[in-house]
């Protein structure tokens, strides 16, 4: 199976005078997000409160991909994350865009998480979006976005009455399991998470896009 085409775009305030040369990475000038794209990025970046202020100042970009990525997709993503952090720090990047998911991150947050990244400690929030919405008062849904880039099903919770923090923690635990487990979860299986056990069903995605997702039973 071919390794996914993971790429990171470094967002810069000024065009670099020269691009660094590395044997392990292709580093090329790329297009910076335009006004419309920035608006979408800001909307998704609820975790980066300064994104609306910072992104318009980053009018230049550099794209990074590994020249010979590992066959394992998680090893690939970890290696690219670490390389991107190193190159971005050298170029003074103000933001990092994980292209396959459309997640944009503050430079400090990206570099901090990349410094500890490994197959045993995945920087999950750099790669996967966790999209929460309140369907009705007191009922929270969370849908992941980006698991499909690793050829895994998305993870979803539909209208849970529990606190947002708890729902997010359970979805995070389940996503980590799905990414790292050697066998896929089966419909109806019970998954052990930090806060106990949760039943998993394979169901049509809440996005109504024709895909299947892993629905966690979390009333």
C-alpha positions, -999 to 999 in steps of 0.1 A, spaced: 0 0 0 14 34 -10 21 59 18 -3 88 19 7 121 2 11 141 34 23 177 31 28 207 54 27 243 42 47 268 62 31 302 63 55 331 63 54 369 67 80 374 40 94 353 11 126 335 23 158 347 6 167 310 -1 151 276 6 170 252 27 182 220 11 176 186 28 181 151 16 150 139 34 125 166 21 113 184 -9 110 221 0 94 243 -26 77 277 -28 39 273 -26 8 295 -28 -3 312 4 -40 309 13 -61 336 -3 -88 356 16 -114 330 11 -92 301 21 -80 320 52 -116 325 63 -122 288 62 -90 281 80 -98 306 107 -133 291 112 -118 256 117 -90 269 140 -111 273 172 -79 262 192 -59 292 178 -76 323 191 -52 347 173 -56 330 139 -79 358 125 -53 384 134 -21 365 124 -31 347 92 -36 378 70 0 388 77 14 355 64 13 361 27 40 337 16 43 299 18 66 270 14 55 234 10 73 204 25 70 167 17 93 138 25 115 125 -4 114 89 8 86 86 34 83 55 56 57 29 44 38 31 77 15 61 75 19 71 112 57 70 109 54 91 78 32 117 95 55 118 125 86 122 104 70 150 83 58 168 114 93 169 129 110 179 96 84 207 91 89 220 126 127 222 120 124 239 87 97 262 99 117 273 129 147 280 106 126 301 82 106 319 109 72 304 100 42 320 117 18 292 109 17 256 98 -10 241 76 -15 203 76 -28 202 40 -47 169 40 -70 181 68 -69 218 63 -58 225 99 -37 255 105 -16 259 137 2 286 156 40 281 151 48 277 188 20 251 193 31 231 163 68 231 172 61 222 208 40 192 198 64 182 171 93 181 195 77 152 214 61 135 184 67 97 181 47 66 172 41 62 209 30 99 214 12 110 184 5 148 179 -31 139 171 -44 175 172 -20 186 145 -34 161 121 -71 155 130 -99 180 133 -124 175 162 -155 194 151 -180 200 179 -215 213 176 -245 218 198 -274 202 180 -298 214 206 -294 228 241 -274 204 262 -267 180 234 -232 178 219 -220 161 188 -184 157 178 -171 145 144 -135 139 134 -121 150 101 -88 137 87 -89 101 98 -96 92 62 -62 105 53 -48 76 72 -73 53 56 -92 49 88 -129 56 95 -139 89 111 -151 88 147 -184 104 158 -206 111 187 -242 121 181 -261 144 206 -245 133 239 -258 150 270 -224 148 287 -200 177 291 -180 188 260 -147 181 277 -157 145 284 -171 139 249 -139 153 234 -117 131 256 -137 99 246 -135 108 209 -98 115 212 -91 81 230 -111 63 203 -93 81 175 -59 71 190 -71 35 192 -83 35 156 -51 49 143 -27 26 163 -46 -7 167 -35 -36 146 -71 -48 140 -101 -27 130 -130 -22 154 -160 -43 146 -196 -32 146 -210 -36 182 -176 -39 198 -169 -23 232 -139 -1 235 -120 7 267 -113 44 271 -100 66 299 -134 72 313 -147 36 311 -161 17 282 -180 28 251 -199 7 225 -189 13 189 -213 10 159 -205 13 122 -230 37 108 -235 62 80 -216 94 88 -235 123 104 -221 143 75 -245 125 51 -217 122 25 -222 85 18 -193 73 40 -194 51 70 -181 62 104 -176 47 139 -204 60 160 -197 60 198 -226 54 221 -223 81 246 -257 91 259 
